[in-house]
């Protein structure tokens, strides 16, 4: 019997757990969790004013959350 396999382990480039973000009193994100691996191709899609740019700013560190 011949068994051949390849183990591939991908590194998480971005990992977020339980992100909640308010803008004033308005809740923009509620308990978001996500992981993006180094082999991933992602798309962020949504309607106008749905929070796409805010999410990217939070992930890049250009917008900070309060602890």
C-alpha positions, 0 to 999 in steps of 0.5 A, spaced: 500 500 500 502 506 498 500 513 501 501 519 499 499 526 502 501 533 503 500 537 509 499 544 508 498 549 514 496 556 512 498 562 517 492 567 519 494 574 516 488 577 520 484 574 525 479 578 529 474 575 535 468 579 538 469 586 534 463 590 536 464 598 534 459 604 536 459 610 532 456 615 537 450 611 540 449 607 533 452 600 533 456 599 527 458 592 528 456 587 533 460 581 535 464 580 528 469 574 528 473 573 522 480 569 520 483 571 513 489 566 511 495 567 507 492 564 501 485 567 501 482 571 496 477 575 499 471 580 497 468 585 501 461 587 498 455 591 501 450 597 499 452 604 500 453 606 508 454 598 510 460 599 513 465 596 508 470 602 509 469 602 517 471 595 517 477 596 513 479 602 517 479 598 523 482 592 521 488 596 518 489 600 525 487 607 522 481 607 526 481 605 533 476 602 538 475 604 545 476 598 550 
